[in-house]
Amino acid sequence: MEKELMKTLSEHGRLGIAQQFDYSKFLLYSLITQSTAIEGSTVTEVENQLLFDEGIPPEKHNLSEVMMNLDLLNAYQMSIQLANQHRDYSFEMLRALSTAVLKNTGSRYNTALGTFDSSKGDFRKVNVSAGSSGKSYIIYTKVEDRLKKWCSEVNEKRNGLLKSGDIYGKYLFTFESHLDLLTIHPWVDGNGRTARLVMNQLQIELGLIPAKILKEDKAEYIDAPIKAREGHDPRVFSSFMMASHIRNLQAEIREFKKPQEVSDEIIIS
């Protein structure tokens, strides 16, 4: 898969797709739209473009969907700044990112184990299960220790990769960091959006084209971490993410070539 990735990235770079005017903006809007779609949002990329650029709210969507997308835009803007500053990962950073993600859609929880507010980035004080299977994520009392270890490992590996030319290795690192954060499941809500945001933040910092998960791949995206955890093999998740990213880049290449193909047909005719 490494050869396919590098071949695809080479063609993507040769065509100058990432150098197009506003490519970064429209990629960002796509990342946001697809991420919220996985969480149930039905707002389209065109609707988000009008919302983000012109302040025109989409019709026939409930307020929570609109706020979910606006919150994630603000979270990504913060995340990109942090990536450019090469800030180390910490509890404070992760709480700030989670707060931005859930600013207007988070809730306050009162439980027998304590009170916490997901709109303020608080770590969960309850145990949660991983879907209908009934299998649980790690007990809430171990979240901070696991997250401390995650921050330390991510900072160390990221610093070692910043000057590396190993693009494939960089992507694997970001995918594995994504999986680890999902597995720790620090919050009661917003874990998926925040984990995808953090993955993209690492990719931006490492000079990579950010990877997105399309809503059409939602079922496989949900299933891949489960299989990876059950089989104690993170490569299951990384392989899915790598294949998905290659497909998305190849789709961009095909779309980029279409106007040229039409122009060539006109000239020939």
Sequence and secondary structure as in RCSB ss.txt:
>XXXX:A:sequence
MEKELMKTLSEHGRLGIAQQFDYSKFLLYSLITQSTAIEGSTVTEVENQLLFDEGIPPEKHNLSEVMMNLDLLNA
YQMSIQLANQHRDYSFEMLRALSTAVLKNTGSRYNTALGTFDSSKGDFRKVNVSAGSSGKSYIIYTKVEDRLKKW
CSEVNEKRNGLLKSGDIYGKYLFTFESHLDLLTIHPWVDGNGRTARLVMNQLQIELGLIPAKILKEDKAEYIDAP
IKAREGHDPRVFSSFMMASHIRNLQAEIREFKKPQEVSDEIIIS
>XXXX:A:secstr
 HHHHHHHHHHHHHTTGGGSTTHHHHHHHHHHHHHHHHTT    HHHHHHHHHH    TT  HHHHHHHHHHHHH
HHHHHHHHHHT    HHHHHHHHHHHTTTT  EEEETTEEEEGGGT    S  BSGGG  B S GGGHHHHHHHH
HHHHHHHHHHHTT   HHHHHHHHHHHHHHHHHH  SSS HHHHHHHHHHHHHHHTT       GGGHHHHHHHH
HHHHHTT THHHHHHHHHHHHHHHHHHHHHHHHHHHHHHHHHH 
